[in-house]
Amino acid sequence: MDDGPPTLVRADLPDAAADLATRVRLPEPALAYDYFKSMASVSVATLGGILTLGETVFGARLAPWQMGVAALPVAISGLLAIQGKTDIMQLCQGLKPPLNSSRIALRLVPSLYGLGLGMFLAFLALSYLAPGIAADLR
């Protein structure tokens, strides 16, 4: 039994398409695909959590613009993860993706996700630790 990740490169591709898939693809496309799939799901769940908590539990403490500013990087992170999955699938089918953003998305997805979540927690902490400053921001 092989414990390594499954290969996503098709064996039945013509030589030109197989060459393209090996030249442009990521070193571990199966792991990158699973990572993007997970991050897309986590981003959607986090986005729902930010918006739900910001409207209900912490609605009196957070301004709507604060929720929007915190939710925007998380939403972009999820969109980049979906685009990365699409690029990987196109590469594995022997097609050249128009943008091939999967390499840069591996760096941007966690950065934007962490930025959005960190901003939400910072706005929340600021509303508790310095209520006067937080009230001025509203």
C-alpha positions as a printed NumPy array, in Angstrom:
array([[  0.   ,   0.   ,   0.   ],
       [  1.373,   3.398,  -1.003],
       [  1.192,   6.047,   1.716],
       [  2.056,   8.978,  -0.561],
       [ -0.457,  11.393,  -1.999],
       [ -2.204,  10.282,  -5.176],
       [ -0.961,  11.732,  -8.425],
       [ -3.255,  14.154, -10.168],
       [ -1.506,  14.012, -13.541],
       [ -3.402,  11.873, -16.034],
       [ -1.403,   9.125, -17.717],
       [ -3.478,   9.164, -20.916],
       [ -2.565,  12.727, -21.943],
       [ -0.846,  13.386, -25.25 ],
       [  2.853,  14.165, -24.969],
       [  2.434,  17.944, -25.351],
       [ -0.255,  18.104, -22.663],
       [  1.709,  15.845, -20.313],
       [  4.784,  18.032, -20.839],
       [  2.741,  21.133, -19.991],
       [  1.351,  19.479, -16.867],
       [  4.826,  18.535, -15.63 ],
       [  6.406,  21.914, -16.454],
       [  3.778,  24.131, -14.839],
       [  2.383,  21.983, -12.048],
       [  3.114,  22.196,  -8.36 ],
       [  5.526,  19.724,  -6.753],
       [  2.676,  18.08 ,  -4.794],
       [ -0.56 ,  18.915,  -6.621],
       [ -2.666,  16.473,  -4.592],
       [ -1.63 ,  18.129,  -1.338],
       [ -2.137,  21.619,  -2.75 ],
       [ -5.593,  20.663,  -4.047],
       [ -6.61 ,  19.269,  -0.647],
       [ -5.201,  22.351,   1.069],
       [ -7.178,  24.681,  -1.183],
       [-10.305,  22.584,  -0.701],
       [ -9.94 ,  22.793,   3.071],
       [ -9.185,  26.511,   3.073],
       [-12.205,  27.261,   0.889],
       [-14.44 ,  25.479,   3.396],
       [-12.749,  27.062,   6.41 ],
       [-13.004,  30.519,   4.835],
       [-16.733,  30.133,   4.234],
       [-17.277,  28.917,   7.809],
       [-15.181,  31.745,   9.249],
       [-16.945,  34.315,   7.11 ],
       [-20.276,  33.047,   8.413],
       [-18.95 ,  33.181,  11.972],
       [-17.664,  36.735,  11.643],
       [-20.923,  37.977,  10.18 ],
       [-23.121,  36.054,  12.619],
       [-21.186,  36.998,  15.744],
       [-20.793,  40.564,  14.555],
       [-24.525,  40.95 ,  14.052],
       [-25.793,  39.077,  17.113],
       [-23.502,  38.551,  20.099],
       [-21.136,  41.468,  19.477],
       [-23.522,  43.666,  17.5  ],
       [-23.463,  46.424,  20.105],
       [-19.652,  46.431,  20.247],
       [-18.704,  46.264,  16.559],
       [-19.614,  48.713,  13.832],
       [-20.823,  47.319,  10.503],
       [-17.744,  48.709,   8.72 ],
       [-15.506,  46.795,  11.159],
       [-17.22 ,  43.528,  10.27 ],
       [-16.906,  44.35 ,   6.581],
       [-13.213,  45.198,   6.851],
       [-12.551,  41.964,   8.756],
       [-14.708,  39.813,   6.466],
       [-13.221,  41.078,   3.187],
       [ -9.766,  39.415,   3.476],
       [-11.386,  36.144,   4.581],
       [-13.717,  36.227,   1.569],
       [-10.813,  36.97 ,  -0.805],
       [ -8.884,  34.097,   0.79 ],
       [-11.743,  31.714,   0.016],
       [-12.014,  32.968,  -3.563],
       [ -8.277,  32.502,  -4.107],
       [ -8.516,  28.972,  -2.71 ],
       [-11.286,  28.132,  -5.174],
       [ -9.253,  29.632,  -8.013],
       [ -6.222,  27.575,  -6.931],
       [ -8.32 ,  24.391,  -7.044],
       [ -9.518,  25.299, -10.526],
       [ -5.957,  25.941, -11.737],
       [ -4.751,  22.6  , -10.399],
       [ -7.601,  20.711, -12.054],
       [ -6.919,  22.429, -15.382],
       [ -3.223,  21.549, -15.142],
       [ -4.05 ,  17.934, -14.39 ],
       [ -6.277,  17.785, -17.453],
       [ -3.451,  19.082, -19.617],
       [ -4.883,  22.579, -20.034],
       [ -2.922,  25.735, -19.364],
       [ -4.884,  27.865, -16.884],
       [ -5.311,  31.492, -17.938],
       [ -3.686,  32.886, -14.783],
       [ -2.077,  29.884, -13.031],
       [ -2.347,  31.593,  -9.681],
       [ -1.919,  28.409,  -7.635],
       [  1.675,  29.121,  -6.595],
       [  1.008,  32.62 ,  -5.326],
       [ -2.31 ,  31.501,  -3.824],
       [ -0.401,  29.09 ,  -1.574],
       [  1.082,  32.181,   0.08 ],
       [ -1.833,  34.594,  -0.147],
       [ -4.612,  32.303,   1.098],
       [ -3.273,  31.823,   4.656],
       [ -2.03 ,  35.421,   4.829],
       [ -5.392,  36.936,   3.932],
       [ -7.249,  34.466,   6.127],
       [ -5.062,  35.327,   9.122],
       [ -5.341,  39.053,   8.398],
       [ -9.141,  38.974,   8.371],
       [ -9.446,  36.823,  11.475],
       [ -6.827,  38.902,  13.285],
       [ -8.623,  42.131,  12.41 ],
       [-11.913,  40.786,  13.72 ],
       [-10.299,  39.724,  16.991],
       [ -8.415,  43.041,  17.253],
       [-11.615,  45.052,  16.791],
       [-13.314,  42.862,  19.381],
       [-10.451,  43.153,  21.878],
       [-10.287,  46.907,  21.329],
       [-13.987,  47.21 ,  22.127],
       [-13.402,  45.542,  25.512],
       [ -9.994,  46.952,  26.457],
       [-10.471,  50.536,  25.28 ],
       [-14.201,  51.191,  25.045],
       [-13.692,  54.946,  24.562],
       [-11.48 ,  54.468,  21.505],
       [-13.779,  51.782,  20.123],
       [-16.783,  54.077,  20.565],
       [-14.97 ,  56.809,  18.6  ],
       [-14.378,  54.331,  15.767],
       [-18.069,  53.593,  15.51 ]])
